[in-house]
Amino acid sequence: MHLGSDAFLGMDRLRFLKFSNNARTCKIHLSKSGLDSLPHELRMLWWDGFPSSSLPSNFSPNSLVELCIRHSPLAQCWDGVQDFVNLRWFDLSYCANLIIVPDLSKATHLESLKLTGCKTIVELPSFVEYLDKLTLLDLGACENLEILPPKLDSKHLKHVILYDCRKINQCPEFTSNWDTLDLRGTPITTLPVAIHKLKEARKLSLHGESITSLPDGFSASIKEFRLCHTAIQKILPSDHRDFLLPRISRLELVGSSNLATLSKSLWKMVTKELLIMDSQMLKTIPEISVVDSSLKVLVVEDCRAFRRLPSSIGNLKSLELYLLGCESLRSLPELPLNVKLLVASNCKSLQTVSSNNFSKLHFLNLNLVGCLQLDRKLLRRMLAKLPLQDVSQRTQVCTYIYI
């Protein structure tokens, strides 16, 4: 589709303009002179692959609530300071020619600032420090970004994304109770002081090879905590005190390449779900000394060196157990009586499963697909013991079996 330079002339009442196309398939073309004008009353300007290096010089964006121009050759938005009293969302992701971030100092209600993949930006202007309604700052893959404000004052800030900012050496300080900090591919080694002051968080994610341990004194109560592709070697220091342990409903350890051991205190720290994925040095998990542990879900996935579960796993009162692609796992111990689900798929070395209490187990789902070395005679004896129906309650016990 070809648009003339006067394509929007006379559309004074236009409020929403959206061309949502992938830049590689965008078929909208402008004349060499670009656009003469855009409607001044636009509330939303969303134009993926906007095919010009600048917006019309006479365009007044003061009514905009959302500006989204991605995958564009845009190099400049406008000159000077605009009165962005209504602007909430600003996204210039993957505008590879953008050198200077537009002045948004008067966008006092801005909630989201996304400049992902703007590879020519060197400095994030100081006005960002004072955007006190900001909840999301995404600067991922800004490869030449060197300078950030020393502090971000917004008390609403939840997500700071800095992955692959290879020239950023220091993370700004925050004042908010934030959720996500992504430092993958950065040389940052020091976390913000604010993490020590966290008391409660709905969700906290830390990403990055520069993260080597949980911060000292970290004792927040967190619903979900995700550590992704970090260099952590141990989750808790050897001299920790149990009463200072963080309380985490769901802990995810993903791609922890240096993680070889876990502390027994893990069972006191994690209250509901523990997920360990792609941690290639981990061979086992600690014995469960806490008889009243409330853990409900345990997932060990693609941990190729993982060899065994603790024999004390039977101390867990109720459990959904997922062992996926654990190629070195050879045997399973006696399981909790109230285990609801056992998925041990593609555990290629698994040979034996304790069947001592199989007649008492109450599976809803049993999956042993891809366990090529599992003794078939043992498997038949196990299944013969498995109660498929609870006669006293007249209910089906094992709903699905996959082998």
Sine and cosine of phi, psi and omega as CSV:
sin_phi,cos_phi,sin_psi,cos_psi,sin_omega,cos_omega
0.00,0.00,0.74,-0.68,0.02,-1.00
-0.96,-0.29,0.75,-0.67,0.06,-1.00
-0.92,-0.39,0.74,-0.67,0.07,-1.00
-0.97,0.24,0.24,-0.97,-0.03,-1.00
-0.90,0.44,-0.37,0.93,-0.01,-1.00
-0.97,-0.25,0.40,0.91,-0.13,-0.99
-0.84,0.55,-0.54,0.84,-0.08,-1.00
-0.95,-0.32,0.20,0.98,0.02,-1.00
-0.90,0.43,0.75,-0.66,0.02,-1.00
1.00,0.07,-0.05,1.00,0.02,-1.00
-1.00,-0.03,0.84,0.55,-0.13,-0.99
-0.91,0.40,-0.40,0.92,-0.05,-1.00
-1.00,-0.08,0.02,1.00,0.00,-1.00
-0.91,0.42,0.80,-0.60,-0.04,-1.00
-0.94,-0.35,-0.51,0.86,-0.08,-1.00
-0.79,-0.62,0.82,-0.57,0.02,-1.00
-0.77,-0.64,0.89,-0.46,-0.07,-1.00
-0.66,-0.76,0.86,-0.50,0.19,-0.98
-0.89,-0.46,0.99,-0.11,-0.06,-1.00
-0.99,-0.16,1.00,0.00,-0.03,-1.00
-0.74,-0.67,0.52,-0.86,0.19,-0.98
-0.93,0.36,0.68,-0.73,-0.08,-1.00
-0.86,0.52,-0.51,0.86,-0.05,-1.00
-0.97,0.26,-0.36,0.93,-0.01,-1.00
-0.92,-0.39,0.05,1.00,-0.03,-1.00
-0.91,0.42,0.78,-0.62,-0.04,-1.00
-0.90,-0.43,0.38,0.92,0.04,-1.00
-1.00,-0.05,0.80,-0.60,-0.03,-1.00
-0.82,-0.57,0.59,-0.81,0.08,-1.00
-0.92,-0.39,0.33,-0.94,0.12,-0.99
-0.93,0.38,0.29,-0.96,-0.06,-1.00
-0.86,0.52,-0.49,0.87,-0.01,-1.00
-0.99,0.17,-0.08,1.00,0.00,-1.00
0.97,0.24,-0.43,-0.90,0.00,-1.00
-1.00,-0.07,0.64,-0.77,0.08,-1.00
-0.97,0.24,-0.55,0.83,-0.08,-1.00
-0.33,-0.94,0.30,-0.96,0.19,-0.98
-0.74,-0.67,0.50,-0.86,-0.01,-1.00
-0.85,0.52,0.74,-0.67,-0.06,-1.00
-0.95,0.30,-0.29,0.96,-0.04,-1.00
-0.99,-0.11,0.21,0.98,0.01,-1.00
-0.85,0.53,0.75,-0.66,0.12,-0.99
-1.00,-0.07,-0.60,0.80,0.01,-1.00
-0.77,-0.64,0.82,-0.58,0.14,-0.99
-0.87,-0.50,0.96,-0.27,-0.03,-1.00
-0.81,-0.59,0.93,-0.37,-0.09,-1.00
-0.60,-0.80,1.00,-0.04,0.09,-1.00
-0.94,0.35,0.74,-0.67,0.01,-1.00
0.95,0.30,0.46,0.89,0.03,-1.00
-0.77,0.64,0.89,-0.46,-0.24,-0.97
-1.00,0.00,0.73,0.68,0.00,-1.00
-0.53,-0.85,0.38,-0.92,-0.03,-1.00
-1.00,0.08,-0.14,0.99,0.00,-1.00
-0.42,-0.91,0.37,-0.93,0.15,-0.99
-0.99,0.15,0.34,-0.94,0.03,-1.00
-0.81,0.59,0.69,-0.72,-0.09,-1.00
-0.90,0.43,-0.40,0.92,-0.02,-1.00
-0.99,-0.12,0.12,0.99,-0.02,-1.00
-0.97,0.25,0.80,-0.61,0.05,-1.00
-0.96,-0.27,0.95,-0.32,-0.11,-0.99
-1.00,0.01,0.36,0.93,-0.15,-0.99
-0.92,0.40,-0.35,0.94,0.00,-1.00
-1.00,-0.03,-0.12,0.99,-0.09,-1.00
-0.90,0.44,0.70,-0.72,0.17,-0.98
-0.98,-0.22,-0.57,0.82,-0.01,-1.00
-0.69,-0.72,0.78,-0.63,0.11,-0.99
-0.83,-0.56,0.87,-0.49,-0.01,-1.00
-0.69,-0.72,0.96,-0.28,0.06,-1.00
-0.77,-0.63,0.96,-0.28,-0.08,-1.00
-0.87,-0.49,0.42,-0.91,0.03,-1.00
0.79,0.61,0.77,0.63,-0.09,-1.00
-0.81,-0.59,0.46,-0.89,0.13,-0.99
-0.98,0.21,0.23,0.97,-0.03,-1.00
-0.81,0.58,0.79,-0.61,0.03,-1.00
-0.93,-0.38,-0.41,0.91,-0.04,-1.00
-0.49,-0.87,0.68,-0.73,0.02,-1.00
-1.00,0.01,-0.82,0.58,-0.04,-1.00
-0.29,-0.96,0.23,-0.97,0.05,-1.00
-1.00,-0.07,0.56,-0.83,0.14,-0.99
0.96,0.29,-0.22,-0.97,-0.06,-1.00
-0.99,-0.14,0.74,-0.68,0.05,-1.00
-0.95,-0.31,0.47,-0.89,-0.03,-1.00
-1.00,0.02,0.99,0.12,-0.09,-1.00
-1.00,0.03,0.88,0.48,-0.07,-1.00
-0.92,0.38,-0.40,0.92,-0.07,-1.00
-0.97,-0.23,-0.19,0.98,-0.16,-0.99
-0.92,0.39,0.79,-0.62,0.02,-1.00
-0.90,-0.43,-0.63,0.78,-0.10,-1.00
-0.79,-0.61,0.77,-0.63,-0.05,-1.00
-0.72,-0.70,0.87,-0.50,-0.11,-0.99
-0.65,-0.76,0.93,-0.36,0.09,-1.00
-0.87,-0.49,0.61,0.79,-0.07,-1.00
-0.87,0.50,0.65,-0.76,0.09,-1.00
0.87,0.49,0.52,0.86,0.20,-0.98
-1.00,-0.01,1.00,-0.02,-0.21,-0.98
-0.92,0.38,-0.31,0.95,-0.03,-1.00
-0.99,-0.12,-0.04,1.00,-0.04,-1.00
-0.95,0.31,0.87,-0.49,-0.05,-1.00
-0.98,-0.22,-0.65,0.76,-0.06,-1.00
-0.88,-0.47,0.76,-0.64,0.05,-1.00
-0.95,0.32,0.77,-0.64,0.01,-1.00
-0.84,0.55,0.51,-0.86,-0.01,-1.00
-0.95,0.30,0.93,-0.36,0.00,-1.00
-0.92,-0.40,0.42,0.91,-0.10,-0.99
-0.89,0.46,-0.40,0.92,0.01,-1.00
-0.99,-0.14,0.10,1.00,0.05,-1.00
-1.00,0.09,0.94,0.34,-0.17,-0.99
-0.95,0.30,-0.18,0.98,0.04,-1.00
-0.94,-0.34,0.22,0.97,-0.05,-1.00
-0.91,0.42,0.77,-0.63,-0.03,-1.00
-0.95,-0.31,-0.51,0.86,-0.09,-1.00
-0.71,-0.71,0.82,-0.58,0.04,-1.00
-0.81,-0.58,0.93,-0.37,-0.05,-1.00
-0.86,-0.51,0.85,-0.53,0.04,-1.00
-0.77,-0.64,0.54,0.84,-0.06,-1.00
-0.82,0.57,0.73,-0.68,0.12,-0.99
0.95,0.32,0.29,0.96,0.08,-1.00
-1.00,0.08,1.00,0.02,-0.24,-0.97
-0.97,0.25,-0.19,0.98,-0.04,-1.00
-0.98,-0.19,-0.08,1.00,0.04,-1.00
-0.95,0.32,0.75,-0.66,0.00,-1.00
-0.96,-0.28,-0.53,0.85,-0.10,-1.00
-0.69,-0.72,0.69,-0.73,0.17,-0.99
-1.00,-0.06,0.88,-0.48,-0.13,-0.99
-0.85,0.53,0.43,-0.90,-0.07,-1.00
-0.92,0.40,-0.36,0.93,-0.05,-1.00
-0.89,0.46,-0.39,0.92,-0.01,-1.00
-0.88,0.48,-0.50,0.87,0.02,-1.00
-0.84,0.54,-0.52,0.86,-0.15,-0.99
-0.97,-0.25,0.18,0.98,0.07,-1.00
-0.98,0.18,1.00,-0.01,-0.24,-0.97
-0.99,0.10,0.08,1.00,0.11,-0.99
-0.95,-0.32,0.04,1.00,-0.11,-0.99
-0.91,0.41,0.76,-0.65,0.07,-1.00
-0.93,-0.38,-0.45,0.89,-0.03,-1.00
-0.74,-0.67,0.79,-0.61,0.15,-0.99
-0.81,-0.59,0.93,-0.37,-0.06,-1.00
-0.89,-0.46,0.95,-0.32,0.02,-1.00
-0.87,-0.49,0.38,0.93,-0.05,-1.00
-0.83,0.56,0.65,-0.76,0.08,-1.00
0.89,0.45,0.41,0.91,0.17,-0.99
-1.00,0.08,0.99,0.10,-0.26,-0.97
-0.91,0.41,-0.44,0.90,-0.03,-1.00
-0.97,-0.24,0.09,1.00,0.02,-1.00
-0.92,0.39,0.81,-0.58,-0.05,-1.00
-0.88,-0.47,-0.49,0.87,-0.18,-0.98
-0.85,-0.53,0.82,-0.57,0.10,-1.00
-0.86,-0.52,0.42,-0.91,0.14,-0.99
-0.86,0.51,0.54,-0.84,-0.03,-1.00
-0.93,0.37,-0.34,0.94,-0.09,-1.00
-0.53,-0.85,0.50,-0.87,0.10,-1.00
-0.86,-0.50,0.91,-0.41,-0.19,-0.98
-0.99,0.13,-0.24,0.97,-0.11,-0.99
-0.88,0.48,0.81,-0.59,0.05,-1.00
-0.98,0.17,-0.09,1.00,0.00,-1.00
-0.98,-0.20,-0.03,1.00,-0.11,-0.99
-0.90,0.43,0.82,-0.57,-0.04,-1.00
-0.89,-0.45,-0.53,0.85,-0.14,-0.99
-0.74,-0.67,0.85,-0.53,0.08,-1.00
-0.84,-0.54,0.90,-0.43,-0.10,-0.99
-0.92,-0.39,0.90,-0.43,-0.04,-1.00
-0.78,-0.63,0.33,0.95,-0.09,-1.00
-0.87,0.49,0.60,-0.80,0.02,-1.00
0.87,0.50,0.39,0.92,0.20,-0.98
-1.00,0.03,1.00,0.08,-0.25,-0.97
-0.97,0.26,-0.18,0.98,-0.02,-1.00
-0.95,-0.32,0.10,1.00,0.04,-1.00
-1.00,-0.02,0.86,-0.52,-0.05,-1.00
-0.97,-0.22,-0.26,0.97,-0.06,-1.00
-0.64,-0.77,0.69,-0.73,0.01,-1.00
-1.00,0.03,0.66,-0.75,0.05,-1.00
-0.88,0.47,0.44,-0.90,0.11,-0.99
-0.99,0.15,0.54,-0.84,0.01,-1.00
-0.88,-0.48,0.37,-0.93,0.11,-0.99
-0.92,-0.38,-0.06,1.00,-0.14,-0.99
-0.99,-0.12,0.19,-0.98,0.11,-0.99
-1.00,-0.01,0.96,0.28,-0.23,-0.97
-0.98,0.22,0.21,-0.98,-0.07,-1.00
-0.95,-0.32,-0.71,0.70,-0.16,-0.99
-0.79,-0.61,0.77,-0.64,0.12,-0.99
-0.75,-0.66,0.92,-0.39,-0.07,-1.00
-0.94,-0.35,0.94,-0.34,-0.05,-1.00
-0.90,-0.44,0.30,0.95,-0.01,-1.00
-0.83,0.56,0.68,-0.73,0.09,-1.00
0.95,0.32,0.35,0.94,0.06,-1.00
-0.90,-0.43,0.37,-0.93,0.07,-1.00
-1.00,0.06,0.19,0.98,-0.04,-1.00
-0.91,0.41,0.79,-0.62,-0.01,-1.00
-0.90,-0.43,-0.27,0.96,-0.05,-1.00
-0.92,-0.38,0.83,-0.56,0.02,-1.00
-0.99,0.15,0.42,-0.91,0.02,-1.00
-0.86,0.51,0.54,-0.84,0.02,-1.00
-0.86,0.50,-0.48,0.88,-0.07,-1.00
-0.85,0.53,-0.45,0.89,-0.04,-1.00
-0.91,0.41,-0.45,0.89,0.04,-1.00
-0.95,0.31,-0.35,0.94,-0.09,-1.00
-0.99,-0.16,0.00,1.00,0.01,-1.00
-0.89,0.46,0.77,-0.64,0.05,-1.00
-0.96,-0.29,-0.58,0.82,-0.03,-1.00
-0.40,-0.92,0.68,-0.73,0.01,-1.00
-0.57,-0.82,0.62,-0.79,0.03,-1.00
-0.95,0.32,-0.71,0.71,-0.03,-1.00
-0.48,-0.88,0.76,-0.65,0.01,-1.00
-0.76,-0.65,0.82,-0.57,0.03,-1.00
-0.84,-0.55,0.76,-0.65,0.10,-0.99
-0.86,-0.52,0.83,-0.56,-0.03,-1.00
-0.83,-0.56,0.68,-0.74,0.15,-0.99
0.65,-0.76,0.63,-0.78,-0.05,-1.00
-0.93,0.38,-0.31,0.95,-0.03,-1.00
-0.98,0.18,-0.16,0.99,0.00,-1.00
-1.00,0.06,0.91,-0.41,-0.10,-1.00
-0.94,-0.33,-0.22,0.98,0.02,-1.00
-0.26,-0.97,0.28,-0.96,0.16,-0.99
-0.92,0.40,0.60,-0.80,0.00,-1.00
-0.87,0.49,0.59,-0.81,0.06,-1.00
-0.87,0.49,0.69,-0.72,0.05,-1.00
0.98,0.18,0.10,0.99,-0.01,-1.00
-0.95,0.31,0.88,-0.47,-0.09,-1.00
-0.59,-0.81,0.61,0.79,-0.06,-1.00
-0.97,0.24,0.31,-0.95,0.18,-0.98
-0.98,-0.20,0.90,-0.45,-0.18,-0.98
-0.79,-0.61,0.69,-0.72,0.04,-1.00
-0.96,0.27,-0.75,0.66,0.02,-1.00
-0.72,-0.69,0.76,-0.65,0.01,-1.00
-0.78,-0.63,0.85,-0.53,-0.06,-1.00
-0.85,-0.52,0.84,-0.54,0.10,-1.00
-0.93,-0.38,0.92,-0.40,-0.17,-0.99
-0.85,-0.53,0.84,-0.54,0.06,-1.00
0.79,0.61,0.74,0.67,0.08,-1.00
-0.99,-0.13,0.12,-0.99,0.06,-1.00
-0.97,-0.24,0.40,0.91,-0.01,-1.00
-0.89,0.46,0.75,-0.67,0.04,-1.00
-0.98,-0.18,-0.46,0.89,0.06,-1.00
-0.53,-0.85,0.56,-0.83,-0.06,-1.00
-0.98,0.19,-0.57,0.82,-0.05,-1.00
-0.78,-0.63,0.61,-0.79,0.07,-1.00
-0.93,0.37,0.42,-0.91,-0.07,-1.00
-0.91,0.42,-0.42,0.91,-0.05,-1.00
-0.98,-0.20,0.39,0.92,-0.03,-1.00
-0.94,0.35,0.36,-0.93,0.08,-1.00
-0.93,-0.38,0.73,-0.68,-0.12,-0.99
-0.86,0.52,-0.58,0.81,-0.06,-1.00
-0.95,0.32,-0.21,0.98,0.05,-1.00
-0.99,-0.16,0.05,1.00,-0.03,-1.00
-0.90,0.45,0.65,-0.76,0.17,-0.98
-0.91,0.41,0.48,-0.88,0.05,-1.00
-0.95,-0.31,0.89,-0.46,-0.15,-0.99
-0.82,-0.57,0.83,-0.56,0.03,-1.00
-0.95,0.30,-0.69,0.73,-0.03,-1.00
-0.71,-0.70,0.86,-0.51,0.03,-1.00
-0.91,-0.42,0.82,-0.57,0.06,-1.00
-0.91,-0.42,0.81,-0.58,0.09,-1.00
-0.90,-0.44,0.97,-0.26,-0.12,-0.99
-0.88,-0.47,0.81,-0.59,0.08,-1.00
0.89,0.45,0.56,0.83,0.01,-1.00
-0.99,0.12,1.00,0.06,-0.18,-0.98
-0.92,0.39,-0.39,0.92,-0.02,-1.00
-0.97,-0.22,0.01,1.00,-0.08,-1.00
-0.98,0.19,0.92,-0.39,-0.04,-1.00
-0.92,-0.39,-0.44,0.90,-0.03,-1.00
-0.67,-0.74,0.38,-0.92,0.06,-1.00
-0.80,-0.61,0.54,-0.84,-0.01,-1.00
-0.99,0.16,0.51,-0.86,0.07,-1.00
-0.88,0.47,-0.45,0.89,0.00,-1.00
-0.92,0.38,-0.15,0.99,0.06,-1.00
-0.82,0.57,-0.59,0.81,-0.06,-1.00
-0.95,0.32,-0.37,0.93,0.09,-1.00
-1.00,0.07,-0.47,0.88,-0.07,-1.00
-0.99,0.17,-0.67,0.74,-0.06,-1.00
-1.00,-0.09,0.84,-0.54,-0.15,-0.99
-0.99,-0.16,-0.39,0.92,-0.09,-1.00
-0.72,-0.69,-0.78,0.63,-0.12,-0.99
-0.72,-0.69,0.75,-0.67,0.08,-1.00
-0.82,-0.57,0.86,-0.51,-0.01,-1.00
-0.83,-0.55,0.84,-0.55,0.02,-1.00
-0.84,-0.54,0.89,-0.46,-0.10,-0.99
-0.72,-0.69,0.68,-0.74,0.12,-0.99
0.82,0.57,0.69,0.73,0.07,-1.00
-0.93,-0.37,0.99,-0.12,-0.29,-0.96
-0.98,0.18,-0.18,0.98,0.02,-1.00
-0.99,-0.14,-0.20,0.98,-0.08,-1.00
-0.97,0.24,0.83,-0.56,-0.04,-1.00
-0.96,-0.27,-0.42,0.91,-0.01,-1.00
-0.36,-0.93,0.11,-0.99,0.12,-0.99
-0.87,-0.49,0.42,-0.91,-0.16,-0.99
-0.93,0.36,0.33,-0.94,0.09,-1.00
-0.89,0.46,0.51,-0.86,-0.07,-1.00
-0.99,-0.11,0.99,-0.17,-0.05,-1.00
-1.00,0.04,-0.25,0.97,-0.03,-1.00
-1.00,-0.02,0.98,-0.19,-0.09,-1.00
-0.88,0.47,-0.55,0.84,-0.05,-1.00
-0.99,-0.13,0.45,0.89,0.04,-1.00
-0.84,0.54,0.67,-0.74,-0.06,-1.00
-0.99,-0.14,0.20,0.98,-0.02,-1.00
-0.85,0.53,0.75,-0.66,-0.04,-1.00
-0.94,-0.35,-0.48,0.88,-0.07,-1.00
-0.72,-0.70,0.77,-0.64,0.09,-1.00
-0.79,-0.61,0.84,-0.54,0.01,-1.00
-0.84,-0.55,0.81,-0.58,0.16,-0.99
-0.82,-0.57,0.92,-0.40,-0.15,-0.99
-0.75,-0.66,0.74,-0.67,0.06,-1.00
0.81,0.59,0.59,0.81,0.13,-0.99
-0.98,-0.20,1.00,-0.02,-0.23,-0.97
-0.94,0.35,-0.36,0.93,0.02,-1.00
-1.00,-0.02,-0.10,1.00,-0.09,-1.00
-0.92,0.40,0.83,-0.56,-0.15,-0.99
-0.94,-0.35,-0.52,0.85,-0.08,-1.00
-0.41,-0.91,0.44,-0.90,0.20,-0.98
-1.00,-0.03,0.44,-0.90,0.05,-1.00
-0.93,0.38,0.58,-0.81,0.01,-1.00
-0.89,0.45,-0.38,0.92,-0.03,-1.00
-1.00,0.10,0.21,0.98,-0.01,-1.00
-0.89,0.46,-0.35,0.94,0.06,-1.00
-0.90,0.43,-0.22,0.98,0.04,-1.00
-0.94,0.33,-0.29,0.96,0.02,-1.00
-0.97,0.25,0.73,-0.68,-0.12,-0.99
-0.97,0.25,-0.58,0.81,-0.05,-1.00
-0.50,-0.87,0.68,-0.73,-0.17,-0.99
-0.44,-0.90,0.62,-0.78,0.29,-0.96
-0.94,-0.34,0.86,-0.51,-0.15,-0.99
-0.89,-0.45,0.86,-0.51,0.03,-1.00
-0.88,-0.48,0.88,-0.48,0.08,-1.00
-0.84,-0.55,0.98,-0.20,-0.20,-0.98
-0.88,-0.47,0.87,-0.50,0.06,-1.00
0.90,0.43,0.46,0.89,0.05,-1.00
-1.00,0.05,1.00,0.01,-0.22,-0.98
-0.94,0.34,-0.33,0.94,-0.02,-1.00
-0.99,-0.14,-0.07,1.00,-0.02,-1.00
-0.93,0.36,0.83,-0.56,-0.09,-1.00
-0.96,-0.29,-0.46,0.89,-0.06,-1.00
-0.48,-0.88,0.34,-0.94,0.08,-1.00
-0.87,-0.49,0.70,-0.71,0.01,-1.00
-0.98,0.19,-0.07,-1.00,0.07,-1.00
-0.90,0.44,0.77,-0.64,-0.13,-0.99
-1.00,-0.08,0.34,-0.94,0.07,-1.00
-0.85,0.52,0.58,-0.82,-0.03,-1.00
-0.88,0.47,-0.53,0.85,-0.05,-1.00
-0.99,-0.14,0.44,0.90,0.06,-1.00
-0.89,0.45,0.83,-0.56,-0.08,-1.00
-1.00,0.02,-0.48,0.88,-0.15,-0.99
-0.47,-0.89,0.74,-0.67,0.11,-0.99
-0.79,-0.61,0.92,-0.40,0.10,-1.00
-0.87,-0.49,0.94,-0.33,0.04,-1.00
-0.83,-0.56,0.91,0.42,-0.10,-0.99
-1.00,-0.03,0.58,-0.82,0.04,-1.00
0.84,0.54,0.54,0.84,0.16,-0.99
-1.00,-0.04,1.00,0.04,-0.26,-0.96
-0.93,0.38,-0.34,0.94,-0.02,-1.00
-0.98,-0.19,-0.03,1.00,-0.06,-1.00
-0.91,0.42,0.84,-0.54,-0.04,-1.00
-0.90,-0.43,-0.58,0.81,-0.09,-1.00
-0.72,-0.69,0.52,-0.86,0.11,-0.99
-0.73,-0.68,0.80,-0.59,0.00,-1.00
-0.87,0.49,0.80,-0.60,-0.04,-1.00
-0.92,-0.40,0.25,0.97,-0.08,-1.00
-0.85,0.53,-0.64,0.77,-0.07,-1.00
-0.91,-0.42,0.39,0.92,-0.08,-1.00
-0.88,0.47,-0.54,0.84,-0.04,-1.00
-0.93,0.37,-0.25,0.97,-0.03,-1.00
-0.97,-0.23,-0.13,0.99,-0.06,-1.00
-0.96,0.26,0.44,-0.90,-0.05,-1.00
-0.80,-0.60,0.91,0.42,0.03,-1.00
-0.91,0.41,0.60,-0.80,0.29,-0.96
-0.98,-0.18,-0.38,0.92,-0.04,-1.00
-0.47,-0.88,0.79,-0.61,0.07,-1.00
-0.80,-0.60,0.86,-0.52,-0.09,-1.00
-0.73,-0.69,0.91,-0.41,0.03,-1.00
-0.83,-0.56,0.50,0.87,-0.04,-1.00
-0.91,0.42,0.69,-0.72,0.09,-1.00
0.99,0.14,0.13,0.99,0.08,-1.00
-1.00,0.00,1.00,0.10,-0.25,-0.97
-0.95,0.30,-0.39,0.92,-0.05,-1.00
-0.98,-0.18,0.08,1.00,-0.01,-1.00
-0.91,0.41,0.77,-0.63,-0.03,-1.00
-0.88,0.47,0.89,-0.45,-0.08,-1.00
-0.94,0.35,-0.55,0.83,0.05,-1.00
-0.91,0.42,-0.67,0.74,0.06,-1.00
-0.89,0.46,-0.65,0.76,-0.01,-1.00
-0.88,0.48,-0.67,0.74,0.01,-1.00
-0.90,0.43,-0.63,0.78,0.02,-1.00
-0.91,0.40,-0.61,0.79,0.04,-1.00
-0.88,0.48,-0.76,0.65,-0.06,-1.00
-0.91,0.41,-0.51,0.86,0.03,-1.00
-0.92,0.39,-0.50,0.87,0.02,-1.00
-0.99,0.16,-0.35,0.94,-0.15,-0.99
-0.94,0.33,0.83,-0.56,0.03,-1.00
-0.97,0.25,0.92,-0.38,0.00,-1.00
-0.99,0.11,-0.25,0.97,0.02,-1.00
-0.52,-0.86,0.69,-0.72,0.07,-1.00
-1.00,-0.02,0.98,-0.20,-0.12,-0.99
-0.89,0.46,-0.65,0.76,-0.07,-1.00
-0.90,0.43,-0.57,0.82,-0.01,-1.00
-0.99,-0.15,-0.13,0.99,-0.03,-1.00
0.82,0.58,0.66,0.75,0.02,-1.00
-0.80,-0.61,0.48,-0.88,0.05,-1.00
-0.97,0.23,0.73,-0.68,-0.05,-1.00
-1.00,-0.08,-0.85,0.53,-0.01,-1.00
-0.98,-0.19,0.92,-0.39,-0.09,-1.00
-1.00,0.07,-0.69,0.72,-0.06,-1.00
-0.76,-0.65,0.73,-0.68,0.11,-0.99
-0.80,-0.60,0.81,-0.58,0.05,-1.00
-0.82,-0.58,0.83,-0.55,0.02,-1.00
-0.68,-0.73,0.00,0.00,0.00,0.00
